[in-house]
């Protein structure tokens, strides 16, 4: 049976300001992802009958409206997983105690919000290390989904960080160890180093196309920008025995409707309307269904692959 998992990182707008090194007050709605994008995503998944794994940041759950959104998604059958407590982009460069607090604190906040302790983790910015994997194992995490073995994305990210610096700003993003680009693209048990197979934690790498096509990124940004036809084409390129399509909440944000016009010069996908991006995402999901994939949460995928 071919399995597909869809996940959404619920990164609120302040995280994008950190990426682009924007200091001071940004004239945008700082709660647009929870208030506007998540309801759109929930409606899309309900319409297509697709279970999803939502990776939540613990600090965002001090807001009652955000907790209500997560509880509704959880009640609808979606998985709520851990995206750390504070979403430090440089989490891998911090000491072990800080990493433990970030993993445990994020899990505590989610458990308090929805009544179930998360079993999965995704590191901020897709960057992870052997030490962070040790922390995850010590916190009884059952799976991780952070490894992104994608050369085009890696190069684009490094170039963007350099360009932001050249313009006199400092991005909070960091680049991963380049050896991660050699990691398996299929689910695997991590070894040491983590980008090699071993007997450690279950890893679900972020989706990429086949090796023959240079491992193009199969993520929400590229799917949304590709449009309906391009999304179907990219989905066919990314077909594997297991497909892991990772989205961000902002992938269904609308610059004009959601009060995000101030972020448009920096965030390319905001130049597309939410309606246009919804059509592209729906096209990708429908193509996966046409190919015979069964949609599961990442927690369910962990159980099925173990069996």
Steps between C-alpha positions, in 0.01 A plus 500: 500500500627845408476752784497880494524736795417869497631724777472869580753704698300764686765772485341833590595823326772603747705202384507641146616836632786309668592325175531828312676685780218752535534692824245729660126494445389334177174647372322166465257282691720290731229236555397455137610137479285380790211737431474470122720230346428211737122513446562490123732202535256320726221553247718374214596183685138438601384540141760254366482267804872533573634454855784737581779539754520855636831600660426763765735738682447489875528874568208571267269303727482770765235658272152358559396535135797289388418229752141491373626455143727210599227331702265518203762348269577227753129423541471470121754216504818688417826441685661781701878463516787697655683783324691603817413755767644820351601408143863602536642477149843436654375228734768259375769749609370531854602286795341167585301637795341766280413240239338282766297794632385584147390143424338435837346846529339475157358157584367623836322795336338281236390240753342772713323641193354185343524235771741272313879502519661530155706207376667678206745788462616734227798727557481870412642569157541128419839498682582219741807331650603177670475670839146620432406146396635378834278754677198382301567138593529600866160672481331186361436657161397229252592668173666807351435676171775760455759363259477679163741343248434761231798664319296774325337605828831492688669723244206740482488531879873567527479760224201671664680524836800654323285749310321609817837560665621698200199728546599576857262267681559180694288193428428269791511201263798267497612244244527132578803276462537461120545126547126481572455520122615138478233378744237251380187653349283211625409440867789346691633436849777747578854396570795704613546735326128556462508521121598133483279197559522333838285374786392826659187712475265473203560788257257623236704723267334806349373422150723528194474381143699203369879498506506514120319836514748658746272449802284806441312618810151356533365742759210741527689799363604329177161335455310824556722698265482230233126547443253223426684337208842548652383351829386183324830478312705551816290240681575245231872576531481448877320165483663243728379212714450764771431867424549764768349833394591777745310829503504815706195685622600799290453284190130585523542858617377792290696823505199723443229317694723416798682831551838377377580746222804622691656156467447467123842644400668223697268199479461400137197273535296787645487639147247225430152519646379240749248383239774440241717313748206292618440380144866397468505315834172325420644400162803338668287313754259383231791376290628294793153349539488426128829313534351279770659644813337453838528811719613454859634718778869462576416325827288248309778460243740419786266226622439353155865494397599340830241229442 
